[in-house]
Amino acid sequence: MSIAWTPNLSVGVEHIDDQHKIWFEKANALFEAGKEKRAKEYIKTMLDFLDEYTKKHFKDEEAFMVEIRYPELEAQKKA
């Protein structure tokens, strides 16, 4: 089972969309590892990636929202 990135998933901000695409690639790699019975070996790598990359991604998203003066920033932070 893989997840395909499609244009309708775009948020219209290139660097944020690029980060989302990387998440899709990593998720698909995990699915493939599972199909090949390699998920156990791959899971630590994936969890380490998710930990670091997710922190970076949310920091980047928040910086972009500050830059554009997104009116719902505080609500977004709480979500």
Secondary structure as UniProt FT lines:
FT   HELIX           7..9
FT   HELIX           14..35
FT   TURN            36..37
FT   HELIX           39..67
FT   TURN            68..69
FT   TURN            71..72
FT   HELIX           73..78
//
